[in-house]
Amino acid sequence: MNTTGFYAADILLPEKDFEKWSVVACDQFTSEPQYWEETKRITDGSASTFNLVLPEAFLTKDNSEKINSINENMLKYLNKGIFNEYKDAMIFVERTLPGGKIRYGIVGAIDLNEYDFSKGSTSLIRATEGTVLERIPPRVEIRKDAPLELPHVMLLIDDIKRTVIEPLKEAELTVLYDFELMQGGGHIKGSLIPKQMQEGILNALQKLKAQGGENPLLFAVGDGNHSLATAKTCYINEPNNLNKYALTEIVNIHDEALEFEPIYRVIFNVDTEDFIKELSETFTEGPKTIEWYTKDSKGKVHTFGLTVGSLQPFIDAYLAKHPEAECDYIHGVESTLSLANADNRVGLIFDGMDKSELFPFVKEKGSLPRKTFSMGEAQSKRYYTEARKIK
């Protein structure tokens, strides 16, 4: 009996033109709308997931017109028959990252009854960062009437013996897609996993679960914490046999290509001198470094422990006192420095956590502060490729 919370799914893939179909996760390049404008140009006139998602760079107070367009496009794609459907499928993903390393994963569905994002959860599938509840309703508005889901959620397993995913590297599988990802995303190849091999995957997951003792943590959310929380909320609000599942990719935290990157901060609309003064008075000593950058200057302060664990509460407190200021979460040093090179902005670059710390931390202490880590920089994120009906 499968009690792992992970299952095969009826997966939809386009028949052709994957290069224009797949776009990067909507929560990337949030302060770089030019990236998304270029994506719009590349995909213009083509069937593309760009037309089925709402990039956070384009979020406004009223997104109803954009959301209606997304739902109409989903129905149009379904009715035009652009998809091939693979019943009871799992897909083996080989993702060549921009630097050349290959990250391996398996796409399937998780049972949302096994996932709980609340603080102190002991569920089989757990959030790794604190869920910001006010971020859920806008995402629910996007998902609640959508006939399709497109996943950018990645779940991590702690499989040090490499028993679940890695055996597939030697298998001869039917290739479903094999193409270059747009805008420097690297390359991706996806292959259909036959039923017999699916059973081997589930058996290996079952053994991992058994090793976890009481209240085992089998899956930790690596990317897409708020997207998965949104899926769970929509299921609770309007349950059906389709939306009780969510399509995800599982990845081994011990995969050599999987790198944890810090998610840096840029503070906008801020009195830079005042912010740096408070920062310097707050963080006076310790082995960990926080570097700050403005248009005209730079410096550093010091702290102890998990850097973002002390930095984020400081930022939250500062923003509460200065409502005109805003914080954005940025992937990559280059993007952070570029955004900080303007008036009334401060960029913050700091040491990140090691990926070996994740499972022990979540088991012992629960979720991390929000936006603690990123699994690679923006171009290494999951691109929307597979789809699944949720209505």
Secondary structure in CASP SS format (residue, H / E / C, confidence):
PFRMAT SS
TARGET T0000
AUTHOR 0000-0000-0000
METHOD secondary structure of the structure
MODEL  1
M C 1.00
N C 1.00
T C 1.00
T C 1.00
G C 1.00
F E 1.00
Y E 1.00
A C 1.00
A E 1.00
D E 1.00
I E 1.00
L E 1.00
L E 1.00
P E 1.00
E C 1.00
K C 1.00
D C 1.00
F H 1.00
E H 1.00
K H 1.00
W H 1.00
S C 1.00
V C 1.00
V E 1.00
A C 1.00
C C 1.00
D C 1.00
Q C 1.00
F C 1.00
T C 1.00
S C 1.00
E C 1.00
P H 1.00
Q H 1.00
Y H 1.00
W H 1.00
E H 1.00
E H 1.00
T H 1.00
K H 1.00
R H 1.00
I H 1.00
T H 1.00
D C 1.00
G C 1.00
S C 1.00
A C 1.00
S C 1.00
T H 1.00
F H 1.00
N H 1.00
L H 1.00
V C 1.00
L C 1.00
P C 1.00
E H 1.00
A H 1.00
F H 1.00
L C 1.00
T C 1.00
K C 1.00
D C 1.00
N C 1.00
S H 1.00
E H 1.00
K H 1.00
I H 1.00
N H 1.00
S H 1.00
I H 1.00
N H 1.00
E H 1.00
N H 1.00
M H 1.00
L H 1.00
K H 1.00
Y H 1.00
L H 1.00
N H 1.00
K H 1.00
G C 1.00
I C 1.00
F E 1.00
N E 1.00
E E 1.00
Y E 1.00
K E 1.00
D E 1.00
A E 1.00
M C 1.00
I E 1.00
F E 1.00
V E 1.00
E E 1.00
R E 1.00
T E 1.00
L C 1.00
P C 1.00
G C 1.00
G C 1.00
K C 1.00
I E 1.00
R E 1.00
Y E 1.00
G E 1.00
I E 1.00
V E 1.00
G E 1.00
A E 1.00
I E 1.00
D E 1.00
L H 1.00
N H 1.00
E H 1.00
Y E 1.00
D E 1.00
F C 1.00
S C 1.00
K C 1.00
G C 1.00
S C 1.00
T C 1.00
S C 1.00
L C 1.00
I E 1.00
R E 1.00
A C 1.00
T C 1.00
E E 1.00
G C 1.00
T C 1.00
V C 1.00
L H 1.00
E H 1.00
R H 1.00
I H 1.00
P H 1.00
P H 1.00
R H 1.00
V H 1.00
E H 1.00
I H 1.00
R H 1.00
K C 1.00
D C 1.00
A C 1.00
P C 1.00
L E 1.00
E E 1.00
L C 1.00
P C 1.00
H C 1.00
V C 1.00
M E 1.00
L E 1.00
L E 1.00
I E 1.00
D C 1.00
D C 1.00
I C 1.00
K C 1.00
R C 1.00
T C 1.00
V C 1.00
I C 1.00
E H 1.00
P H 1.00
L H 1.00
K H 1.00
E H 1.00
A C 1.00
E C 1.00
L C 1.00
T E 1.00
V E 1.00
L E 1.00
Y E 1.00
D E 1.00
F E 1.00
E E 1.00
L E 1.00
M C 1.00
Q C 1.00
G C 1.00
G C 1.00
G E 1.00
H E 1.00
I E 1.00
K E 1.00
G E 1.00
S E 1.00
L E 1.00
I C 1.00
P C 1.00
K H 1.00
Q H 1.00
M H 1.00
Q H 1.00
E H 1.00
G H 1.00
I H 1.00
L H 1.00
N H 1.00
A H 1.00
L H 1.00
Q H 1.00
K H 1.00
L H 1.00
K H 1.00
A H 1.00
Q H 1.00
G C 1.00
G C 1.00
E C 1.00
N C 1.00
P C 1.00
L C 1.00
L C 1.00
F E 1.00
A E 1.00
V E 1.00
G E 1.00
D E 1.00
G C 1.00
N H 1.00
H H 1.00
S H 1.00
L H 1.00
A H 1.00
T H 1.00
A H 1.00
K H 1.00
T H 1.00
C H 1.00
Y H 1.00
I H 1.00
N H 1.00
E C 1.00
P C 1.00
N C 1.00
N C 1.00
L C 1.00
N C 1.00
K C 1.00
Y E 1.00
A E 1.00
L E 1.00
T E 1.00
E E 1.00
I E 1.00
V E 1.00
N E 1.00
I C 1.00
H C 1.00
D C 1.00
E C 1.00
A C 1.00
L C 1.00
E C 1.00
F E 1.00
E E 1.00
P E 1.00
I E 1.00
Y E 1.00
R E 1.00
V E 1.00
I E 1.00
F E 1.00
N C 1.00
V C 1.00
D C 1.00
T H 1.00
E H 1.00
D H 1.00
F H 1.00
I H 1.00
K H 1.00
E H 1.00
L H 1.00
S H 1.00
E H 1.00
T H 1.00
F C 1.00
T E 1.00
E C 1.00
G C 1.00
P C 1.00
K E 1.00
T E 1.00
I E 1.00
E E 1.00
W E 1.00
Y E 1.00
T C 1.00
K C 1.00
D C 1.00
S C 1.00
K E 1.00
G E 1.00
K E 1.00
V E 1.00
H E 1.00
T E 1.00
F C 1.00
G C 1.00
L C 1.00
T H 1.00
V H 1.00
G H 1.00
S H 1.00
L H 1.00
Q H 1.00
P H 1.00
F H 1.00
I H 1.00
D H 1.00
A H 1.00
Y H 1.00
L H 1.00
A H 1.00
K H 1.00
H C 1.00
P C 1.00
E C 1.00
A C 1.00
E E 1.00
C E 1.00
D E 1.00
Y E 1.00
I E 1.00
H E 1.00
G C 1.00
V H 1.00
E H 1.00
S H 1.00
T H 1.00
L H 1.00
S H 1.00
L H 1.00
A H 1.00
N C 1.00
A C 1.00
D C 1.00
N C 1.00
R C 1.00
V E 1.00
G E 1.00
L E 1.00
I E 1.00
F E 1.00
D C 1.00
G C 1.00
M C 1.00
D C 1.00
K H 1.00
S H 1.00
E H 1.00
L H 1.00
F H 1.00
P H 1.00
F H 1.00
V H 1.00
K H 1.00
E H 1.00
K H 1.00
G C 1.00
S C 1.00
L E 1.00
P C 1.00
R C 1.00
K C 1.00
T C 1.00
F E 1.00
S E 1.00
M E 1.00
G C 1.00
E C 1.00
A H 1.00
Q H 1.00
S H 1.00
K C 1.00
R C 1.00
Y E 1.00
Y C 1.00
T C 1.00
E C 1.00
A E 1.00
R E 1.00
K E 1.00
I C 1.00
K C 1.00
END
